[in-house]
Amino acid sequence: MHLPLLGPTFFFNLTIIQMGPGIVNVFLKTHFFEVLFFQYIQPQGKYHQRLFHEMYASSWLPYWICYIMLYAEGMQVYYDMLVWDAKKFAHKIYVKDNEADRFIRSWREWFAQHYKGCEVQLQDASTDW
């Protein structure tokens, strides 16, 4: 950030790396501390997954600050899930010439092969995702 009279100033660096649909690594670095968040999904069955959060912080960072950061991260994911659960996806609205729609459809077809019964839902036009 460039501040008048102070010039370029570094506050923090946040790097997010997402590897596939189920693994996210978040690296937060400041002058005062470093924090690593690891989020990953463990499939438990058809339409049921467990989301895990792991956090590693500088050893001198107080526990209560780490708790607040991890709690805030969990709440952010929770509110994101509410938004995604409210969205409806019907296979009839896909556009064949749109690259994003082709990608979403192919990913869902690939993901569905790992769960028993998903192929029936892919073929059923009345089912929402």
N, C-alpha and C positions, 0 to 999 in steps of 0.2 A: 504494500500500500504506500502511496506517495502522499505524505502530509506536508502542508505548507510550513516552512521554517524548519522542519525536521528532516525533510527529504524522504528517501525510501526507508520504510519501517517494516520489519517482519513481525507479524503477530502470531500466526500459526500456519502450518502446512497440513492439509488434510488430503490424503490419497485413499481412494476407494477402488478396490479391485474385485470385480464379480467374475467368478469362474463357474459358468453354467447357471442353471436355474436355482441351485441350492447352496452355494458357498459364496460368502461375501467376507472380504478382509478390509478393515478400516484402519488406517494408520494416521494418528494425530500426533504432531510434533510441535512443541512450542519452546520458548526459551526456558520454561520452568519445568516441564515434564514431557514424557512420551507415553502414549497409550496405544495399545493394539486391541482392536475388537475383532473377534472371529464369530461369524454367524454361519451355521450350517443346518441343513434339514436332514432328518432321518426318517425315511418313509416307514410307517407302521402298518400300512395296509391301504386298501382302496379308499381314496379321498380322506386319508388320515395321515398327517405328518407331525413330527415333533420338531420344533425349532429350538436350537440351542444357541446361547450367547456365552462366549468366553471373553474375558477382559484381562489384559496384562498391562500393568502400569508401573511407573517408576516406583522403586521401593520406598522412598521417603514420602510419597503422596499419601495424605491421610485417608483412612478407610472410608470415612463418611463421604468424602468427595468422590471416591471411586464408586460408592454405592449410588450416589445421585446420578453419576454419569451412566452407569449400567441401567439404572431404573429408567432414565430418560430415553435411552436407546431402546429398551423393551417397550415403552409406551409408544414410541414412534412407529415401531413395527406393528404393534397392536392396532393403532389407528390406520396404518396402511392396509392391514388385513380387512378392517371394516369397509374401507373404500372398495377394495378389490372384490369382497364378497357381495357387495351391492351391485356390481357391474354384471350385465348379462351379455352373453355371447351366443349368438345363434349361427349355425353354419351357413344359413341361407344369405347372410349379409356379406360374405366374403367376396372380394373382387378378384377375379382370376389374374388380371394383369398387374395387380398391386404387389410389389415385392414383400412388403410388411405382412400382408394377409397370407401370402404363400408361406412365409417363414412361420407365422403363428400356427397355421394349419398343420404344417409338417412337424412342428415341435409337439403339438398336441397328439398327433398320430403316433409319433415316436414314444412319447411319455405314456400313452394309453396301453402300449403293448406290454408294459410291466405290471399291469393290474388286471385281475380277472374281472370281466364284466364291462370294462371300459369300451370295448369294441362295439357293444350293443348301444351304448350311449352315443358314440360317434355316428352311428347310422340312424339314430332316432332324431328326427327333425324337431320334435317338440321339446327336447331336453336342452336346458340352458347350462352353460359352463359356469 
